[in-house]
Amino acid sequence: MENLIQIKNIDSIDDPVISKFSGMKDKLLKQQGQIIVDSPKVVLRMLGEGILPSALLATHDFISEHQDLLASHTGIDIYASSRLVMECIVGHRLHHGVIALASRPENCKLSDLGQRILILDGVNKAENIGAMMRSCDSFGVDSVLVDESSLSPYSRRCIRVSMGSIFRLKVRHSQNLSRDMRELQANGVTVIGTGNYQGAHDLHGFRFPKKSALVIGSEGFGMGEELRGLVDLMVKIPIREVVDSLNASIAASICLYEMAKP
């Protein structure tokens, strides 16, 4: 058991190694060019996409079950601990039993994005962003453009909610979303806004152009006024008048499904 790999045992929450996996907020992780990935499915999916962690903390059960996979990758510092110690890291019962520290994927070039793109404008709820990444992966929309006011899809909670789908997507964090949108348009991409605005096309029966970028605005306010003035057209999901709007991730999923149709 666990004889194929070198393991350091962590017996106490006071072990200095624990600081690698706890106490670092998303902002600090971003500054250090790192991400935290947890839960077996997500960590295994990350490994399957060729993204190797620099360090991994897991229960003995997880390491024993996946020792062949872990042994096939070199350069990973592997630490084993009891479930009780791992629960102390987050202050509540922890069921997933594995946490990994990895380098943050490089920012994708605008020119490397695909023909179907999701654009996030001021979206800040991790659960929504993670669900959108999973929907992108599900429907074959492989590229995401994120403005500066949105939460990064590489934040810890977003990664976990995405179930690792984020590792199969091309992600660009834009420093100037308006400029990037204009460049996409200059290269033949139709930029499509969303929202229940006057003159918006009904999504039912709408056909997305082959090269399309879909903008999803913030949860509370929708798309920003500047971006509404830049998009080529707007689409809306037909809903009952007594309902103001759909949840951002649900609206995005419906639109992404339509967008992915050949």
ChimeraX attribute file (.defattr): number of C-alpha atoms within 10 A of each C-alpha:
attribute: neighborCount
match mode: 1-to-1
recipient: residues
	/A:1	10
	/A:2	16
	/A:3	10
	/A:4	12
	/A:5	19
	/A:6	12
	/A:7	17
	/A:8	13
	/A:9	16
	/A:10	20
	/A:11	13
	/A:12	15
	/A:13	16
	/A:14	11
	/A:15	10
	/A:16	9
	/A:17	15
	/A:18	17
	/A:19	12
	/A:20	15
	/A:21	20
	/A:22	14
	/A:23	11
	/A:24	13
	/A:25	12
	/A:26	18
	/A:27	11
	/A:28	12
	/A:29	19
	/A:30	16
	/A:31	9
	/A:32	11
	/A:33	13
	/A:34	19
	/A:35	23
	/A:36	27
	/A:37	26
	/A:38	24
	/A:39	18
	/A:40	18
	/A:41	14
	/A:42	24
	/A:43	24
	/A:44	19
	/A:45	17
	/A:46	22
	/A:47	17
	/A:48	13
	/A:49	12
	/A:50	11
	/A:51	16
	/A:52	21
	/A:53	24
	/A:54	15
	/A:55	18
	/A:56	25
	/A:57	27
	/A:58	25
	/A:59	21
	/A:60	20
	/A:61	17
	/A:62	15
	/A:63	24
	/A:64	16
	/A:65	12
	/A:66	12
	/A:67	17
	/A:68	14
	/A:69	12
	/A:70	20
	/A:71	16
	/A:72	9
	/A:73	13
	/A:74	10
	/A:75	10
	/A:76	18
	/A:77	16
	/A:78	19
	/A:79	21
	/A:80	22
	/A:81	21
	/A:82	16
	/A:83	18
	/A:84	16
	/A:85	19
	/A:86	29
	/A:87	16
	/A:88	14
	/A:89	17
	/A:90	12
	/A:91	9
	/A:92	10
	/A:93	12
	/A:94	16
	/A:95	11
	/A:96	17
	/A:97	22
	/A:98	26
	/A:99	23
	/A:100	25
	/A:101	22
	/A:102	19
	/A:103	16
	/A:104	18
	/A:105	14
	/A:106	11
	/A:107	11
	/A:108	17
	/A:109	12
	/A:110	19
	/A:111	10
	/A:112	11
	/A:113	18
	/A:114	16
	/A:115	17
	/A:116	23
	/A:117	24
	/A:118	26
	/A:119	24
	/A:120	27
	/A:121	23
	/A:122	21
	/A:123	26
	/A:124	18
	/A:125	17
	/A:126	22
	/A:127	15
	/A:128	21
	/A:129	28
	/A:130	27
	/A:131	23
	/A:132	29
	/A:133	30
	/A:134	25
	/A:135	22
	/A:136	27
	/A:137	20
	/A:138	15
	/A:139	15
	/A:140	17
	/A:141	24
	/A:142	22
	/A:143	25
	/A:144	26
	/A:145	23
	/A:146	23
	/A:147	20
	/A:148	15
	/A:149	14
	/A:150	18
	/A:151	20
	/A:152	25
	/A:153	25
	/A:154	25
	/A:155	22
	/A:156	18
	/A:157	18
	/A:158	25
	/A:159	28
	/A:160	24
	/A:161	21
	/A:162	25
	/A:163	21
	/A:164	27
	/A:165	24
	/A:166	28
	/A:167	22
	/A:168	17
	/A:169	20
	/A:170	21
	/A:171	27
	/A:172	20
	/A:173	21
	/A:174	20
	/A:175	12
	/A:176	11
	/A:177	18
	/A:178	15
	/A:179	12
	/A:180	16
	/A:181	22
	/A:182	14
	/A:183	14
	/A:184	20
	/A:185	18
	/A:186	10
	/A:187	11
	/A:188	13
	/A:189	20
	/A:190	22
	/A:191	24
	/A:192	21
	/A:193	25
	/A:194	24
	/A:195	20
	/A:196	17
	/A:197	12
	/A:198	9
	/A:199	10
	/A:200	15
	/A:201	18
	/A:202	13
	/A:203	18
	/A:204	12
	/A:205	8
	/A:206	12
	/A:207	12
	/A:208	20
	/A:209	16
	/A:210	15
	/A:211	17
	/A:212	22
	/A:213	29
	/A:214	25
	/A:215	27
	/A:216	25
	/A:217	24
	/A:218	18
	/A:219	18
	/A:220	12
	/A:221	10
	/A:222	20
	/A:223	20
	/A:224	13
	/A:225	9
	/A:226	9
	/A:227	16
	/A:228	19
	/A:229	10
	/A:230	16
	/A:231	20
	/A:232	13
	/A:233	15
	/A:234	21
	/A:235	22
	/A:236	21
	/A:237	18
	/A:238	12
	/A:239	11
	/A:240	8
	/A:241	7
	/A:242	6
	/A:243	7
	/A:244	9
	/A:245	18
	/A:246	13
	/A:247	12
	/A:248	20
	/A:249	22
	/A:250	14
	/A:251	17
	/A:252	25
	/A:253	20
	/A:254	13
	/A:255	22
	/A:256	24
	/A:257	15
	/A:258	17
	/A:259	25
	/A:260	17
	/A:261	11
	/A:262	8
